[in-house]
């Protein structure tokens, strides 16, 4: 399962899916999504092919972006759009696709908002405000 608090287990899913892809093994649906994301992010291939990276810490203080967090935000966004939760996010996504014409660019714009809202909620120790998040996404249109 992708939604876990166990950092190592979550990262193992990324490593395992990519290895299965490289070995031409049959992929589960979630693994297919992970491989699709990794194909869109060739800058992470060296990392995901290095088993020692599973324990690596990525710190903003050192100017590092956490690739596992980045990929997980993509997956979370795709789940939101697929289930249309918050209600209206699928329509916002379609509008952004019409505006930008590139799904990966649209996802990057949207996960920036998602990450911001999750960070704010975590700092304030409250649930994310779905309506405010959706309104912020609408501003991207």
C-alpha atoms as one frame of an Amber mdcrd trajectory, in Angstrom:
protein
   0.000   0.000   0.000   1.335   3.441  -0.938  -0.292   5.339   1.922   1.892
   4.475   4.877   3.758   6.334   7.574   6.674   3.919   7.199   9.197   5.778
   5.046  11.217   2.676   4.219   8.184   0.632   3.125   6.937   3.471   0.958
  10.329   3.910  -0.678  10.674   0.161  -1.195   7.550   0.326  -3.369   9.271
   2.781  -5.702  12.457   0.711  -5.874  10.537  -2.532  -6.381   8.267  -1.161
  -9.113  11.208   0.267 -11.046  13.202  -2.972 -10.735  10.226  -5.011 -11.934
   9.904  -2.601 -14.869  13.590  -2.970 -15.764  13.285  -6.766 -15.479  10.159
  -6.761 -17.709   8.063  -8.315 -14.948   4.300  -7.917 -14.703   3.349  -4.782
 -12.778   0.417  -4.234 -10.429  -1.761  -1.152 -11.151  -0.011   1.010  -8.516
   3.372  -0.113  -9.795   2.334   0.949 -13.300   1.566   4.431 -11.964   4.919
   4.585 -10.181   6.782   3.502 -13.327   4.864   6.057 -15.382   5.927   8.794
 -12.966   9.525   7.622 -12.974   9.544   7.665 -16.769   8.446  11.307 -16.544
  11.285  11.987 -14.091  14.493  10.623 -15.646  16.457  12.773 -13.216  15.494
  10.238 -10.510  16.613   7.097 -12.366  20.113   7.092 -10.862  18.647   7.464
  -7.398  16.002   4.772  -7.799  18.576   2.333  -9.164  20.810   2.824  -6.108
  19.574   0.654  -3.200  21.619   2.709  -0.709  19.358   5.693  -1.428  16.488
   4.082   0.452  17.779   5.581   3.716  18.917   8.934   2.324  17.619  12.045
   4.035  16.725  14.994   1.832  16.848  18.313   3.619  15.704  21.696   2.409
  18.558  23.196   4.429  20.923  21.609   1.925  18.789  22.662  -1.044  17.572
  19.128  -1.624  14.152  18.234  -2.943  12.837  14.909  -1.682  12.132  12.890
  -4.859  10.014  10.369  -2.953   7.809  13.138  -1.589   7.587  14.674  -5.059
   6.504  11.378  -6.635   4.077  10.681  -3.786   2.435  14.068  -4.311   1.938
  13.155  -7.975   0.274   9.897  -6.901  -1.921  11.664  -4.336  -3.005  14.235
  -6.911  -3.881  11.526  -9.424  -5.997   9.849  -6.739  -7.752  13.155  -6.011
  -8.484  13.757  -9.679  -9.603  10.153 -10.217 -12.069  10.332  -7.329 -12.910
  14.023  -7.865 -12.154  14.843  -4.266 -12.317  17.584  -3.421 -15.389  17.849
  -5.617 -14.471  19.877  -8.688 -10.774  19.022  -8.894 -11.315  16.891 -12.014
 -12.930  19.857 -13.803 -10.098  22.151 -12.694  -7.601  19.625 -14.050  -9.397
  19.469 -17.417  -9.355  23.274 -17.648  -5.655  23.382 -16.827  -4.974  20.710
 -19.440  -6.758  22.818 -22.040  -4.727  25.856 -20.981  -1.312  24.178 -20.841
  -1.723  21.134 -23.082   0.744  19.065 -21.044  -0.367  16.786 -18.224   2.979
  16.686 -16.476   3.218  20.479 -16.373  -0.327  20.657 -15.013   0.470  18.106
 -12.318   3.528  20.077 -11.249   1.466  23.252 -10.920  -1.156  21.408  -8.922
   1.208  19.498  -6.617   2.848  22.771  -5.674  -0.527  23.832  -4.257  -1.124
  20.416  -2.704   2.252  20.432  -0.979   1.656  23.945   0.347  -1.752  23.041
   1.776  -0.461  19.843   3.369   2.483  21.713   4.900   0.220  24.456   6.273
  -2.172  21.897   7.760   0.662  19.950   9.335   2.162  23.096  10.851  -1.220
  24.148  12.239  -1.985  20.563  13.374  -5.322  20.484  11.553  -6.919  18.816
   8.568  -6.207  20.431   5.187  -8.910  22.858   4.063 -10.213  21.187   0.894
 -12.303  24.175  -0.184  -9.428  26.625   0.156  -7.185  24.161  -1.710  -9.688
  23.892  -4.563 -10.042  27.677  -4.739  -6.255  28.048  -4.926  -6.165  25.505
  -7.755  -8.870  27.452  -9.627  -6.586  30.490  -9.581  -4.186  28.528 -11.794
  -6.776  28.553 -14.587
